[in-house]
Amino acid sequence: MSISQTRSVENKPTSDTLPAVPLFDNRRQFRELEAELLAAVTRVSQSGQYVMGPDCQQLEQRLAEFCRVPHALGCASGSDALLLALMALDVGPGDEVILPSYTFFATASCVSRLGAKPVFVDIDPESFNLDPRAIEPAITSNTKAIIPVHLYGQCSDMTAIANIARPRSLPVIEDACQAIGAELYGRRAGELGDMGCFSFYPTKNLGCFGDGGLITTVEDKLAERLKLLRAHGMQPRYYHQVIGINSRLDSIQAAVLNVKLGYLDAWTMARAERAHQYVELCRDAGLDRIVSLPIVQPGRRHVWNQYVIRVPDGRRDELRAYLSERKIGTEIYYPVPLHRQQCYADLGYGEGSLPETERAARETLALPIFPELTESEQQRVVDEMANFFGCRRTATVGKPHFISLASRAEIRTAP
Ligand SMILES: Cc1ncc(COP(=O)(O)O)c(C=O)c1O
């Protein structure tokens, strides 16, 4: 072997020398905003007002404007937001609540915690959101509410859901934990149902330094009841009208969120650019003919909390392991749908009872997406997927990748 040949072998990047591509890295966001965030935390620390202080009120006001609703109420987490919403409707033993099974556990556990029964329905395979056609057959005289989830950052078909719910006076609670800023025909997540529930868990598009949540509503009466319920049902102090819970937003979290809220639209745009970039890169590599890329449905502003593809032919786990060996982070949201979880075995949903939900659990894979993800990192993700499937890339080198989507209302991709 000649010296030059030896060198080229030595210099060839291997999976050991290539940098890792994380699924998500919130330290990058922190580094960019470090001074501003630390100043906000210091200010609250010095103020001594640690629970529901002025920062919370300011945040609630700004988020009400952002979600275009009259009321936005902070609470301790997205899980609590859902629990409080059901408590405000007096959901309890003997009641049923209709919801998708393909979601995070908290969408259903809030129902069970109140002694009511979750009634799981199937999803629309295109959007992964609750299939409105599955709702009507699931309604009984015990049905008390419907919880659509705007999964991965895309709104459910709230028009079809409202058409079923409204004539029956069934309240609709949006689980918008993954969908802050998402829109359906110009209307925002949080203003589309009777109440909207949001999470500020650090992986969310607007994430704090721990747990935090929010409930939105357009109804004054619900807002008053939620305020009471999140603070032990106490009004005035030490007089308890109803049995509530302790679920308040810490002032430090509110201060952090007040800083970050100013950047949310730019971050959402950056996520959309990266989603668009995946489409371009996957098309260049011929991967769009092998895996199914996410679809943005008509009238939606998708906020891309997750970028989730479908991998056919039972190869999802193999692809995930291949990427993991090459230090590329991925995740499966969600490997076991809720109706098949051990804790819900007594509800009696057998295998195959919700076929689209179960197929999604077998096929879906979330790829890295966050505002600070670089072009070269995204290129690596797609190159490694192309290697796995034996695709050959058509030239993308030198192309301007991150096209500004400022004028683009939505991106639609072929299945
Ligand atoms: C769809 C959905 N619902 C509810 C929750 C619960 O939110 P939190 O983690 O803030 O309690 C989450 C958060 O992961 C979620 O993704």
The ligand as an ORCA input file, in Angstrom:
! r2SCAN-3c Opt
* xyz 0 1
  C     -49.393     14.247     24.109
  C     -48.944     14.552     25.501
  N     -49.863     14.656     26.472
  C     -49.527     14.944     27.739
  C     -48.209     15.121     28.113
  C     -47.877     15.375     29.559
  O     -47.160     16.550     29.750
  P     -46.141     16.689     30.998
  O     -44.962     15.844     30.718
  O     -45.830     18.145     31.046
  O     -46.887     16.243     32.202
  C     -47.224     15.034     27.131
  C     -45.801     15.238     27.486
  O     -44.942     14.471     27.213
  C     -47.592     14.719     25.803
  O     -46.665     14.592     24.853
*
